[in-house]
Amino acid sequence: MLGANESTCRRVGDPSGEDETDNFFGVSHFPCCITNFPQGWPKFAMHAILVEETANPPAAVVASLVPMAATLSTIGARLVTETQYPFSDKVVIKVQANASMQVKVRIPGWADRATVNGQLAQNGTFAVVQCPVGETTLSIDLKPEIRLEFGWGELGVPVSDAVKYSPSGGSVPSSKESDLDLNGGAELVGSRESGYQDLRSGASGQTTSATITHPLIGEGHYITSVNMSYRYTAGYNCLPDACESPPHFELVAADGITNVDLAILYTSPALDKFSYDHYTGYSPLQRVHVDGLRVPNSKLVVLKLKLINGKHNMQLQLDPVVGFDVSVQWSGEKGPDPPAPPSPWLQPPTDGLGVTRGALLFALHPTEHRKIVKSYDNLPVRARAVDYEIGTDETWNYGLLPARGFDFVSNSSVGWSPSFAFDDSGEHPFYIKATARQVKSWGYWHGSMITDVPPASPVLCSDDSCGDETIVKLVPFGSTNIRIGVFPWIHSDAQPVYL
């Protein structure tokens, strides 16, 4: 057995690090991947048709509706399936039987109008056809419809036990896992001390966060002071008085709906005196009291710990009784803004929309621009291997309007061929027309060129927050290199149906 970093066929001194028998550039340094990568299609083919010898009479089970020819010697039969599925809605199965037998055809769950030889077939089950000696033909019509699947994307973070205004202030629970919404790589891990958990801040160089899920309802009063306490250790060999670029954290007040930072309430000192790796104990309890604040609280406000790692990270110990012992105080006066109505969400669910027809997911495919960012012409094994950066100048941040409907267009693009159905040139067998508007608030993630999480749906468009209605073309997902496959959807009177 080869280990993860061994290979029997590597050429000594090959500067590319490629194996002589590689078929796919870029994974040769993981020989297990070279072994596993080509197994998918053979195993798929092996299980496309099965034999149920114990059935009476014996049965051929067509598990996947793919073009194939199979000789089933154990039951004396031959099956030929003629189809371009999933690029065609029809399948013909020809059976040549030497003895009486059955054919059981799996009807996909989405095919709720499918017929076999003109008879309605129950979706999600096997349609059974009795076949006498000789030739039998099965004609299957799947009759797929465009389906809208709502509910894709991130789950929402519900408001739980909000902390309401009181003249004497309020305590903000933070002792349990459900009290914290962790983001960016922050996690709860076991503590070095029995009975505790630690809030771990992720890897070196990361900024992560833990939002307390109990929002502050100030009824228009100002937040004037905040208290908390914590103990810590610093990781990645952060030694006392010898820790370059140590970690620290900020306690931040943020908008409870948008999560936009409103104010930094407290910034910790460098957390570099107590090492996790050279452990002698956690720091003594650090007590924090900040007053003189004036944070408006007419809208929901949440408190979050923004964990900022330098070359080292941190673990903040979570007391099982009081957590970080967080409390706030409000002013007696109210601000000028009227209190906002309550919301059930701290962070609403994405509730994105996917568009499918039959077995295929459809996606927006903006025009691709390719740029070679690295060439490997000097390597002897893969002379034409290059690394591409693929982007687009076209609008991609669309929200769909379900109430306007969707139209299936069966015309294929000029260069499409079923012999290479999913190439990388953008050819497609058919497409779906949809009505959309640009959602201008949906952009890139943290200044990158990576699309951000879609905004929560339904999107409420004002005059300037969305573009004009336009028709967009959605093509099969496999026909794309860059794509939008999950969309926000724009508010209308139509109610979504969750599948």
C-alpha positions in Angstrom: 0.0 0.0 0.0 1.3 3.4 -0.9 1.3 6.2 1.6 -0.1 9.7 0.8 3.2 11.0 -0.4 4.6 7.9 -2.2 4.5 6.8 -5.8 5.9 3.9 -7.7 6.2 5.8 -11.0 7.8 9.1 -10.3 10.8 10.0 -12.4 13.8 11.1 -10.3 14.6 14.8 -11.0 11.5 15.6 -12.9 11.1 19.4 -12.1 7.4 19.3 -12.6 6.8 16.8 -9.8 4.5 14.9 -12.3 4.1 11.2 -12.5 4.8 9.6 -15.8 1.3 8.1 -16.0 -0.6 11.3 -14.9 -3.6 12.3 -16.9 -4.5 15.4 -14.9 -2.0 18.3 -14.2 -1.9 19.6 -10.7 -2.8 16.6 -8.5 0.3 14.5 -9.0 1.7 15.4 -5.5 -1.4 13.5 -4.1 -1.0 10.0 -5.7 -4.1 8.8 -3.9 -6.1 11.4 -6.0 -4.5 10.0 -9.2 -5.7 6.6 -8.1 -9.2 7.7 -7.2 -10.0 10.3 -9.8 -10.7 8.0 -12.7 -12.9 5.6 -10.7 -16.1 7.6 -11.0 -17.2 6.7 -14.5 -16.4 3.0 -14.3 -18.2 2.6 -11.0 -21.2 4.7 -12.4 -21.3 2.4 -15.5 -21.1 -0.8 -13.3 -24.2 0.4 -11.3 -26.3 1.9 -14.1 -28.0 -1.5 -14.6 -28.4 -4.3 -12.0 -29.9 -7.7 -11.9 -32.4 -8.9 -9.3 -32.1 -12.7 -9.7 -34.3 -13.5 -6.7 -37.3 -11.7 -8.3 -40.0 -13.9 -9.8 -39.5 -13.7 -12.7 -35.9 -12.3 -12.6 -35.6 -8.6 -13.2 -33.2 -6.2 -14.9 -33.1 -3.0 -12.8 -32.3 0.2 -14.8 -30.9 2.5 -12.1 -29.7 5.2 -14.4 -31.2 6.4 -17.7 -28.0 6.6 -19.7 -27.1 5.4 -23.2 -25.8 1.8 -22.7 -25.9 -1.7 -24.0 -25.7 -4.6 -21.5 -25.7 -8.3 -21.8 -27.1 -9.9 -18.7 -25.9 -13.5 -18.9 -27.3 -14.6 -15.6 -30.9 -14.1 -16.7 -30.4 -14.5 -20.4 -31.2 -11.0 -21.6 -29.7 -8.0 -23.5 -30.8 -4.4 -23.0 -30.0 -1.4 -25.2 -30.9 2.1 -23.9 -31.2 4.8 -26.5 -31.3 8.3 -25.2 -29.4 11.6 -24.8 -30.6 12.0 -21.2 -30.3 14.3 -19.4 -30.2 16.4 -22.6 -33.3 14.7 -23.9 -36.6 14.0 -22.1 -37.2 10.6 -23.8 -35.6 7.2 -23.3 -36.2 4.0 -25.4 -35.1 0.7 -23.8 -35.0 -2.4 -26.1 -35.1 -5.7 -24.3 -34.2 -9.1 -25.9 -35.2 -11.8 -23.5 -34.5 -15.6 -23.8 -37.0 -16.2 -20.9 -39.7 -14.3 -19.2 -38.4 -11.5 -17.1 -39.2 -8.0 -15.7 -37.6 -4.6 -16.3 -37.7 -2.2 -13.4 -36.9 1.4 -14.4 -36.1 4.0 -11.7 -38.3 7.1 -12.2 -36.6 10.2 -10.8 -38.3 12.0 -8.0 -38.7 15.2 -10.0 -40.5 13.4 -12.8 -44.0 13.6 -11.5 -45.6 13.5 -15.0 -43.4 10.7 -16.4 -45.0 7.9 -18.5 -43.8 4.4 -19.5 -45.4 3.2 -22.7 -48.0 5.9 -22.3 -49.0 4.9 -18.8 -48.4 7.3 -15.9 -45.4 6.2 -13.8 -45.1 7.1 -10.1 -42.1 9.3 -9.5 -39.5 8.2 -6.9 -40.3 4.5 -7.5 -39.5 1.8 -10.0 -41.9 1.3 -12.9 -42.2 -2.5 -13.6 -42.7 -3.9 -17.1 -43.2 -7.6 -17.8 -41.2 -8.8 -20.8 -42.0 -12.1 -22.5 -39.6 -14.1 -24.6 -38.4 -12.1 -27.6 -38.2 -8.3 -28.0 -39.9 -5.7 -25.8 -39.7 -2.0 -26.2 -40.1 0.5 -23.4 -40.8 4.1 -24.3 -40.2 6.5 -21.4 -41.2 10.2 -21.5 -40.0 12.0 -18.4 -41.8 15.3 -19.2 -39.7 17.5 -16.8 -41.0 20.9 -15.8 -39.1 24.0 -14.6 -38.9 23.8 -10.8 -37.9 26.6 -8.4 -36.1 25.6 -5.3 -36.2 28.1 -2.5 -34.2 28.0 0.7 -30.6 27.8 -0.6 -27.7 29.5 1.2 -26.9 30.3 4.7 -29.3 29.6 7.5 -30.7 32.5 9.5 -29.6 33.5 13.0 -32.8 34.0 14.9 -33.2 36.5 17.7 -33.1 34.6 21.0 -34.0 36.1 24.4 -33.3 39.7 23.6 -32.0 41.9 26.3 -34.5 44.7 26.9 -34.0 48.1 28.2 -34.1 48.5 32.0 -33.1 51.5 34.1 -30.8 49.2 36.0 -29.1 47.8 32.9 -29.1 44.3 31.6 -27.0 41.1 31.6 -26.1 39.7 28.1 -25.9 35.8 28.2 -22.7 34.4 26.6 -22.0 31.1 28.4 -23.4 28.6 25.9 -22.7 27.6 22.3 -26.1 28.8 21.3 -25.3 32.3 22.7 -22.6 32.8 20.1 -22.7 33.1 16.3 -19.2 32.2 15.1 -17.8 33.5 11.8 -14.7 33.5 9.7 -13.0 30.5 11.4 -13.7 31.2 15.0 -14.7 28.0 16.9 -15.4 26.7 20.3 -12.8 24.1 21.4 -12.0 22.2 24.6 -10.2 24.2 27.3 -7.0 23.1 29.0 -9.0 23.4 32.2 -11.7 20.8 32.8 -15.3 22.0 32.7 -14.6 24.9 30.3 -14.7 25.7 26.6 -12.5 28.1 24.8 -13.3 30.5 22.0 -10.5 30.0 19.5 -9.8 32.8 17.1 -8.7 30.8 14.0 -5.3 30.8 12.3 -2.5 33.4 12.2 -3.3 36.4 10.2 -7.1 35.9 10.4 -9.8 38.3 11.7 -12.7 36.3 13.0 -15.7 37.1 15.1 -18.2 35.8 17.7 -21.5 37.7 17.8 -23.6 37.4 20.9 -27.1 36.3 19.6 -29.0 38.2 22.3 -29.7 41.6 20.8 -30.1 44.8 22.8 -33.5 46.4 22.6 -32.9 49.9 24.0 -36.3 51.4 23.2 -34.5 54.5 21.9 -32.1 54.9 24.9 -28.4 55.2 24.4 -25.9 52.5 25.5 -23.7 54.3 28.0 -21.5 51.6 29.5 -20.4 48.0 29.0 -18.7 45.4 31.2 -17.1 42.0 30.5 -14.4 39.7 31.8 -12.1 37.1 30.2 -9.1 34.9 30.6 -6.8 34.0 27.7 -3.9 32.0 26.3 -2.0 32.9 23.1 -1.0 30.3 20.6 1.5 29.5 17.9 4.4 29.7 20.4 3.6 33.2 21.5 6.1 33.4 24.4 5.8 36.1 27.1 7.8 39.2 26.2 9.0 37.4 23.0 5.9 37.3 20.8 6.1 39.2 17.5 2.7 40.5 16.3 0.6 39.1 19.1 -3.2 38.8 18.9 -5.9 41.1 20.5 -9.6 41.5 20.3 -12.2 44.3 20.1 -15.6 44.4 21.7 -17.9 46.0 19.0 -21.4 47.2 18.9 -23.0 46.3 15.6 -26.3 46.8 13.8 -28.5 43.8 14.7 -29.9 43.4 11.2 -27.0 44.4 8.9 -24.2 43.5 11.2 -22.4 46.7 10.2 -20.1 47.9 13.0 -21.4 51.0 14.9 -18.7 51.5 17.5 -15.7 49.9 19.0 -16.5 49.7 22.7 -13.2 48.2 24.0 -9.8 47.2 22.5 -7.8 44.7 24.5 -4.1 45.0 25.0 -1.7 42.6 23.2 -2.5 39.1 24.6 1.1 37.9 24.8 1.8 37.0 28.4 0.3 33.5 28.7 1.3 30.8 26.2 -0.9 27.9 25.1 2.1 25.9 23.8 4.3 26.6 26.8 1.5 26.3 29.1 1.7 27.5 32.7 -2.0 28.5 33.0 -4.5 31.0 31.7 -4.2 34.7 32.4 -5.8 36.0 35.6 -9.3 37.2 35.1 -9.3 40.4 33.1 -12.2 42.7 34.1 -13.3 45.4 31.6 -15.5 48.4 32.4 -16.0 51.0 29.7 -18.3 54.0 30.3 -18.8 57.4 28.7 -20.4 55.7 25.6 -23.3 57.1 23.6 -24.4 54.3 21.2 -27.9 54.8 19.8 -30.2 51.8 20.5 -33.4 52.6 18.7 -32.6 49.7 16.4 -31.5 46.3 17.4 -27.8 46.3 18.5 -25.6 43.3 19.0 -22.3 42.9 20.7 -19.6 40.9 19.0 -16.0 40.0 19.8 -13.8 40.8 16.8 -10.8 38.5 17.2 -7.7 39.9 15.4 -4.7 37.6 15.0 -1.3 38.7 14.1 1.3 36.0 13.7 -0.4 34.3 16.6 -3.9 33.4 17.7 -5.7 33.3 21.0 -8.1 31.3 23.1 -10.6 33.1 25.4 -11.9 30.9 28.1 -15.7 30.7 28.3 -17.0 30.4 31.8 -19.8 27.8 31.9 -21.9 29.9 34.2 -21.4 33.6 33.2 -19.6 33.2 29.9 -17.8 36.5 29.4 -19.9 38.1 32.1 -21.2 40.8 29.7 -23.6 43.6 30.9 -24.7 47.0 29.6 -26.2 50.1 31.0 -28.5 52.6 29.2 -29.0 56.3 29.6 -32.3 57.7 30.9 -32.8 59.9 27.9 -33.9 58.8 24.5 -32.5 59.6 21.1 -34.5 61.3 18.3 -35.0 58.1 16.3 -38.3 56.2 16.9 -37.7 52.6 18.1 -37.6 50.1 15.2 -40.3 47.3 15.2 -38.9 44.0 16.4 -37.5 41.4 13.9 -37.3 37.7 14.4 -33.8 37.6 12.8 -30.4 38.8 13.8 -29.3 37.6 10.4 -32.1 36.6 8.1 -31.6 33.4 6.0 -30.3 33.8 2.5 -33.3 31.9 1.2 -31.7 31.8 -2.3 -33.5 30.5 -5.4 -32.2 27.7 -7.6 -33.7 26.9 -11.0 -33.8 23.3 -12.2 -35.4 21.3 -15.0 -35.1 17.5 -14.8 -31.7 16.4 -13.5 -30.0 19.7 -14.4 -29.4 22.9 -12.4 -29.4 26.1 -14.5 -27.1 29.0 -14.0 -26.3 32.5 -15.3 -23.2 32.3 -17.4 -21.6 35.7 -18.0 -19.1 36.1 -20.8 -15.8 34.8 -19.7 -12.4 36.5 -20.0 -9.4 34.3 -19.5 -6.0 35.5 -18.4 -3.0 33.2 -18.1 -1.4 33.9 -14.7 1.2 31.1 -14.8 2.7 29.0 -17.6 4.6 25.8 -17.3 6.2 25.7 -20.7 9.6 24.8 -19.1 8.2 21.5 -17.8 9.0 18.4 -19.8 5.8 16.5 -19.0 3.1 19.1 -19.5 4.3 21.6 -22.0 1.0 23.4 -22.5 -0.2 23.4 -18.9 -1.3 26.8 -17.7 -3.1 28.4 -14.8 -6.0 30.6 -15.8 -7.7 33.5 -14.1 -11.3 33.6 -15.4 -13.4 36.7 -14.9 -16.1 38.8 -16.5 -17.0 42.4 -17.3 -20.7 41.6 -17.6 -23.4 42.2 -15.0 -23.8 39.1 -12.8 -25.5 40.3 -9.6 -29.1 39.7 -10.7 -32.1 38.8 -8.6 -34.9 36.8 -10.3 -38.6 37.7 -10.4 -40.4 34.4 -9.9 -43.8 36.0 -10.5 -42.8 36.8 -14.2 -42.4 33.1 -15.0 -39.7 31.1 -16.8 -39.6 29.8 -20.4 -37.7 26.7 -21.6 -36.0 27.2 -25.0 -35.0 23.9 -26.6 -32.6 25.5 -29.1 -29.0 24.5 -28.7 -26.1 26.8 -29.3 -24.3 26.4 -32.6 -21.3 24.5 -31.4 -23.0 22.1 -28.9 -22.7 18.4 -29.3 -23.9 15.5 -27.1 -20.5 13.8 -27.7 -18.9 16.5 -25.5 -21.9 17.9 -23.7 -20.0 19.9 -21.0 -17.0 21.4 -22.7 -15.4 24.6 -21.5 -16.4 26.8 -24.4 -19.8 27.8 -23.1 -21.9 25.8 -25.6 -25.2 24.5 -24.3 -28.0 22.2 -25.4 -30.9 24.5 -24.3 -31.6 27.3 -21.9 -34.2 28.9 -19.7 -35.3 32.6 -20.1 -36.0 34.4 -16.8 -36.8 38.0 -15.8 -34.3 39.6 -13.6 -33.2 42.9 -12.1 -29.7 43.9 -11.0 -29.4 43.9 -7.2 -26.9 46.7 -6.7 -26.1 45.9 -3.1 -24.8 42.5 -4.0 -21.1 42.7 -4.7 -17.7 41.1 -4.0 -16.5 39.6 -0.8 -14.2 41.8 1.3 -12.6 43.6 -1.6 -11.8 40.4 -3.5 -13.1 39.3 -6.9 -15.1 36.5 -5.3 -18.9 36.9 -5.2 -20.3 37.7 -1.8 -23.1 35.7 -0.2 -26.4 36.6 -1.9 -28.5 39.1 0.0 -31.4 37.7 2.0 -34.6 37.2 0.0 -37.1 38.5 -0.7 -35.2 41.6 -1.9 -37.3 44.7 -1.6 -36.3 47.0 -4.5 -36.5 50.7 -4.1 -36.2 53.1 -7.1 -32.4 53.1 -7.0 -31.4 49.8 -5.3 -32.3 47.6 -8.3 -31.8 47.9 -12.0 -34.5 47.8 -14.7 -36.2 44.5 -15.6 -34.3 42.5 -18.2 -34.4 39.0 -19.7 -31.5 36.7 -18.7 -30.5 33.3 -20.1 -29.8 30.4 -17.7 -27.9 27.5 -19.1 -27.0 24.1 -17.6 -24.5 24.5 -14.7 -22.0 22.1 -16.3 -21.7 24.4 -19.4 -20.0 27.1 -17.3 -16.7 27.9 -15.7 -17.9 30.9 -13.8 -21.6 31.2 -13.0 -24.4 32.2 -10.6 -26.3 29.2 -9.6 -28.2 30.5 -6.6 -30.0 33.8 -6.9 -31.7 36.3 -4.6 -35.3 36.7 -5.6 -37.2 39.9 -5.7 -40.4 40.5 -3.7 -43.7 40.0 -5.4 -47.1 38.7 -4.5 -46.1 35.2 -5.5 -45.4 33.0 -2.5 -42.4 30.6 -2.7 -42.9 26.9 -2.5 -40.1 25.1 -0.6 -39.1 21.7 -2.1 
